[in-house]
Amino acid sequence: MLEAVTDGVKVSVLPTFQPHESSYEQQVFIFSYQITITNQSPFAVQLLKRHWKIKDSNGDTQEVIGDGVVGEQPIIPPGDSHTYRSFCNLRTDIGFMSGKYLMEKKSNNNLFEVNIPKFSLEVPYRKN
């Protein structure tokens, strides 16, 4: 599991290849990922927006920008966590994702960015 901490907010990522949803012949490779956002700060925070960069081994890059995550803009109290799952598809069997969340500190409405650690998306046989 990869982790990054920004201003007291820890983001942990666990990617998983989905072989039954993927097709090598059709160049469709599906990866799921679980993200846990842990608020280690003394203030409640709210996740407002996400910005992902997804790159495959052909060099093609996708950007995903939007409100919240999986339809939610969770408020995370101090010492609490929010976990969600999502997925992406690539046209190659290797790639990576990285990004940022725009968060709001609820005590004073200050906005700040939280880094999402860059993580690899690889089918298991590529590691051999």
Backbone bond lengths (Angstrom), bond angles and torsions (degrees), N, CA, C in turn:
res aa  C-N    CA-C-N  psi(-1)  N-CA   C-N-CA  omega(-1)  CA-C   N-CA-C  phi
1 M - - - 1.439 - - 1.531 108.50 -
2 L 1.312 116.05 131.16 1.458 121.59 178.77 1.518 109.21 -94.58
3 E 1.340 116.09 146.47 1.457 120.37 -177.86 1.522 110.60 -138.48
4 A 1.336 115.15 149.53 1.456 122.37 171.83 1.518 107.19 -143.17
5 V 1.341 116.36 143.50 1.465 121.22 178.41 1.520 108.21 -122.47
6 T 1.326 115.85 128.83 1.452 122.87 176.49 1.521 108.50 -132.43
7 D 1.314 117.53 121.68 1.473 122.56 177.00 1.525 112.55 49.40
8 G 1.315 116.18 41.24 1.458 120.60 176.54 1.515 115.68 82.11
9 V 1.332 117.67 6.66 1.468 121.40 177.31 1.527 107.87 -112.38
10 K 1.334 115.81 118.31 1.462 121.57 -179.13 1.529 109.59 -98.66
11 V 1.327 115.45 131.88 1.467 122.22 176.55 1.518 107.47 -115.89
12 S 1.339 115.98 121.29 1.466 122.88 178.41 1.521 108.40 -114.10
13 V 1.327 116.25 136.42 1.465 121.54 -175.41 1.517 110.01 -127.41
14 L 1.343 115.80 135.23 1.459 122.07 175.05 1.530 108.15 -130.72
15 P 1.365 118.14 100.46 1.463 120.98 178.46 1.529 111.71 -86.01
16 T 1.338 116.26 150.93 1.460 121.95 179.71 1.522 109.56 -143.85
17 F 1.319 116.55 131.11 1.465 121.54 174.01 1.520 109.42 -73.85
18 Q 1.331 116.20 139.96 1.463 122.13 -179.73 1.538 109.65 -111.25
19 P 1.348 117.79 87.36 1.463 120.04 -173.58 1.526 114.11 -64.55
20 H 1.322 118.44 -33.11 1.468 120.75 -176.71 1.525 112.49 -75.98
21 E 1.312 116.92 -14.27 1.467 121.76 178.23 1.532 111.12 -100.74
22 S 1.322 116.62 -7.16 1.457 122.20 -173.54 1.518 111.13 -103.81
23 S 1.342 115.68 160.80 1.460 121.57 177.71 1.526 109.15 -143.68
24 Y 1.339 115.88 110.46 1.464 119.90 179.05 1.534 110.06 -61.94
25 E 1.330 117.17 -41.48 1.461 121.51 -177.89 1.530 111.98 -62.55
26 Q 1.326 116.72 -36.82 1.474 120.69 -179.14 1.531 112.56 -93.59
27 Q 1.318 116.68 4.24 1.461 123.44 -179.55 1.532 111.49 54.38
28 V 1.335 114.86 49.77 1.460 122.63 175.46 1.522 107.50 -123.40
29 F 1.309 115.74 115.61 1.461 121.86 -178.55 1.523 107.93 -123.58
30 I 1.321 115.77 114.67 1.460 122.14 -175.86 1.527 109.55 -101.52
31 F 1.311 115.24 130.84 1.458 123.02 177.52 1.524 108.79 -125.31
32 S 1.311 115.81 132.18 1.463 119.37 171.39 1.524 107.38 -100.81
33 Y 1.305 115.22 161.58 1.462 119.29 175.07 1.516 109.01 -148.30
34 Q 1.310 114.28 142.94 1.465 121.38 176.16 1.521 107.36 -109.54
35 I 1.312 115.41 130.34 1.455 120.45 178.98 1.518 109.20 -120.97
36 T 1.322 115.12 132.22 1.465 121.77 173.40 1.518 107.63 -117.52
37 I 1.329 115.38 124.27 1.456 122.56 177.97 1.521 106.43 -107.46
38 T 1.332 116.88 117.59 1.457 122.38 -177.74 1.523 108.98 -113.09
39 N 1.314 115.51 125.82 1.454 120.82 179.66 1.530 109.43 -89.97
40 Q 1.323 116.02 102.60 1.458 122.10 179.19 1.528 111.50 -95.31
41 S 1.326 116.82 4.08 1.462 120.77 -179.35 1.531 109.94 -88.32
42 P 1.327 117.95 168.70 1.474 120.59 178.39 1.528 113.27 -83.87
43 F 1.341 118.25 4.82 1.462 122.34 -175.63 1.525 111.17 -120.96
44 A 1.314 117.16 146.13 1.465 120.56 171.52 1.528 108.33 -67.90
45 V 1.337 115.68 142.09 1.466 121.43 178.77 1.522 109.02 -129.42
46 Q 1.321 114.89 153.52 1.464 120.18 176.71 1.515 108.87 -125.71
47 L 1.334 116.09 133.62 1.455 122.25 176.41 1.533 107.25 -83.25
48 L 1.318 117.08 117.61 1.467 121.47 -177.17 1.518 113.22 -99.23
49 K 1.340 116.57 -45.45 1.472 120.63 -174.05 1.528 110.32 -141.92
50 R 1.328 114.83 161.50 1.458 121.91 175.25 1.525 108.81 -128.35
51 H 1.325 115.75 151.85 1.464 122.61 175.58 1.524 107.31 -142.79
52 W 1.319 115.75 108.71 1.464 122.40 -178.62 1.521 110.14 -107.31
53 K 1.336 115.82 145.30 1.462 123.02 165.61 1.517 106.21 -119.20
54 I 1.324 115.57 124.47 1.462 122.34 -177.77 1.526 106.92 -121.68
55 K 1.330 115.95 122.60 1.460 120.07 -176.46 1.517 109.67 -126.41
56 D 1.341 116.48 136.37 1.462 119.66 176.54 1.528 109.53 -104.45
57 S 1.332 116.58 175.97 1.465 120.32 -174.88 1.527 113.23 -75.22
58 N 1.338 118.21 -5.17 1.463 121.08 170.83 1.526 110.81 -83.05
59 G 1.344 116.48 -8.63 1.452 120.72 -177.76 1.522 113.12 92.21
60 D 1.333 117.09 0.32 1.461 120.33 177.61 1.520 109.96 -72.87
61 T 1.319 116.85 133.74 1.454 122.21 -178.90 1.517 110.04 -120.47
62 Q 1.326 114.84 134.66 1.461 121.62 173.16 1.523 107.59 -113.94
63 E 1.311 116.72 144.99 1.458 120.59 172.13 1.516 107.77 -119.26
64 V 1.325 114.94 135.93 1.460 121.54 178.13 1.521 106.87 -122.75
65 I 1.319 115.52 117.85 1.460 121.69 179.86 1.518 107.21 -126.19
66 G 1.330 116.56 131.98 1.454 118.11 179.23 1.507 112.43 -173.99
67 D 1.314 114.24 174.91 1.454 121.34 178.76 1.517 110.55 -76.22
68 G 1.316 116.42 136.82 1.453 122.74 171.84 1.513 114.35 56.65
69 V 1.337 113.51 -160.05 1.462 122.18 177.53 1.523 108.14 -136.80
70 V 1.312 116.83 133.10 1.467 124.72 -177.75 1.542 111.38 41.03
71 G 1.330 115.44 46.75 1.459 120.81 175.34 1.516 115.47 78.97
72 E 1.316 118.34 10.27 1.466 121.56 -177.93 1.523 110.74 -126.15
73 Q 1.321 115.37 151.26 1.456 122.91 170.81 1.534 106.52 -125.10
74 P 1.335 115.27 75.17 1.466 119.19 -170.83 1.526 113.95 -66.67
75 I 1.322 114.56 142.98 1.459 121.77 168.31 1.522 106.17 -96.55
76 I 1.337 115.88 127.62 1.462 121.16 -175.68 1.532 108.04 -116.21
77 P 1.331 117.29 109.71 1.468 120.26 178.67 1.531 111.26 -67.66
78 P 1.340 117.18 162.35 1.467 120.23 177.10 1.529 110.75 -55.32
79 G 1.321 116.65 134.71 1.459 122.31 178.16 1.515 114.59 79.52
80 D 1.319 118.00 0.40 1.464 121.69 -178.02 1.531 109.73 -105.73
81 S 1.338 115.29 169.38 1.469 121.96 -179.32 1.514 110.28 -133.29
82 H 1.314 114.97 158.44 1.462 122.53 171.68 1.523 106.85 -130.65
83 T 1.330 116.44 127.45 1.462 121.78 179.54 1.521 109.34 -118.49
84 Y 1.331 115.86 137.92 1.464 120.74 175.18 1.525 109.00 -144.65
85 R 1.321 114.10 163.37 1.462 121.46 177.82 1.521 108.79 -124.81
86 S 1.320 114.72 144.49 1.449 120.66 175.40 1.524 107.79 -150.09
87 F 1.322 116.68 -170.69 1.461 119.67 -177.99 1.524 109.49 -152.13
88 C 1.323 114.67 166.38 1.458 121.16 170.19 1.522 108.11 -145.61
89 N 1.310 115.03 160.26 1.456 118.83 176.71 1.526 109.02 -122.39
90 L 1.320 113.60 143.09 1.457 121.62 178.11 1.522 109.15 -120.65
91 R 1.333 115.56 161.13 1.472 120.13 173.58 1.525 111.04 -96.07
92 T 1.328 116.35 -1.76 1.465 120.95 176.64 1.522 108.45 -126.98
93 D 1.334 115.80 165.43 1.460 119.84 -175.75 1.526 113.86 -88.03
94 I 1.330 116.03 8.63 1.460 120.71 176.52 1.529 109.03 -149.27
95 G 1.311 115.40 144.20 1.456 120.96 178.66 1.515 109.17 -174.56
96 F 1.334 116.07 -165.60 1.458 119.22 175.96 1.521 109.78 -154.71
97 M 1.314 114.48 162.74 1.459 122.73 175.38 1.521 108.59 -128.77
98 S 1.317 115.75 149.06 1.459 122.42 171.95 1.520 106.99 -153.49
99 G 1.319 115.96 164.67 1.441 116.53 179.25 1.503 114.23 176.33
100 K 1.348 114.18 -166.51 1.460 122.48 -178.87 1.524 108.78 -145.94
101 Y 1.318 114.43 152.18 1.460 121.64 169.00 1.522 107.56 -110.27
102 L 1.321 116.57 143.09 1.454 121.11 169.02 1.518 106.26 -95.94
103 M 1.331 115.07 120.68 1.462 121.75 -176.89 1.522 109.21 -116.18
104 E 1.328 114.46 158.50 1.461 120.98 174.58 1.515 109.14 -123.97
105 K 1.321 116.14 129.68 1.461 121.71 173.65 1.535 105.95 -79.08
106 K 1.330 117.13 115.93 1.459 121.30 -172.03 1.527 113.62 -67.03
107 S 1.325 118.34 -25.11 1.468 120.69 -177.07 1.527 113.03 -68.90
108 N 1.359 116.53 -29.89 1.466 119.05 -177.16 1.525 113.65 -137.47
109 N 1.333 117.11 6.71 1.472 123.77 179.14 1.527 113.90 63.22
110 N 1.333 117.38 16.76 1.465 120.15 175.67 1.520 109.80 -70.90
111 L 1.339 115.51 137.66 1.458 121.98 177.17 1.525 109.34 -95.90
112 F 1.339 115.47 145.49 1.459 120.48 175.87 1.518 108.80 -153.23
113 E 1.327 115.26 155.67 1.461 121.02 179.44 1.518 109.97 -97.48
114 V 1.326 115.01 142.77 1.460 122.63 176.77 1.523 107.77 -119.09
115 N 1.326 116.37 127.39 1.465 120.90 -179.92 1.524 111.38 -75.28
116 I 1.317 114.91 138.29 1.461 122.49 170.32 1.526 105.38 -100.12
117 P 1.336 118.67 126.21 1.471 118.15 -176.66 1.536 110.97 -62.81
118 K 1.316 115.08 141.64 1.458 120.81 175.29 1.519 108.12 -65.90
119 F 1.345 116.55 131.04 1.457 119.18 179.77 1.518 110.93 -136.13
120 S 1.343 114.21 148.50 1.460 122.01 -178.42 1.518 110.96 -82.13
121 L 1.317 113.76 146.97 1.459 122.72 171.35 1.521 105.02 -118.59
122 E 1.331 117.02 107.63 1.461 121.21 -176.28 1.521 109.50 -137.70
123 V 1.330 115.42 136.84 1.461 117.02 171.00 1.522 106.95 -70.57
124 P 1.327 118.22 146.72 1.477 120.73 -172.35 1.526 114.75 -56.15
125 Y 1.337 119.29 -35.69 1.460 119.17 -177.23 1.522 112.63 -68.69
126 R 1.330 118.56 -16.37 1.469 121.40 178.68 1.520 111.94 -71.61
127 K 1.334 117.40 -17.78 1.462 121.23 -178.08 1.518 111.88 -81.61
128 N 1.318 117.85 -9.52 1.476 121.39 -179.37 1.502 111.92 -87.61
